[in-house]
């Protein structure tokens, strides 16, 4: 288990996650512009969430397309 922590509007939040998932979360937050060691404004977290939501939506669309392709074979 690893700690993932960030500060938003002066409040520090820490959570323990499985090692691989913690590494993914830390990497994704950094790529989204969220600072893990300094204070963040809430809009940074919203942007990070929307970034992941867009990826998930794209994955769902791709999966649906693959299922349709497999069904037509």
Steps between C-alpha positions, in 0.01 A plus 500: 500500500617851418379841608359739244464852630417843374395835635192685376412846621721459806364157601730198475348167393685168527380156401667159486471317169638179354854563374431476124183708523674761717776529239237544227311765700815695584617492137160601365458786748844635408421474128175689563691786666408420860783575744545221753715703740340845489151645527262460206187685401186284458486569126821298452330194648192557287718518189684181605167323551362617167818382330448149640128508424578580136746209484245263652236616253738446210584150629129415525445614142794292380374194688153538351653527152708186560193310622305604190791392280523162673124452477510556125767233446 
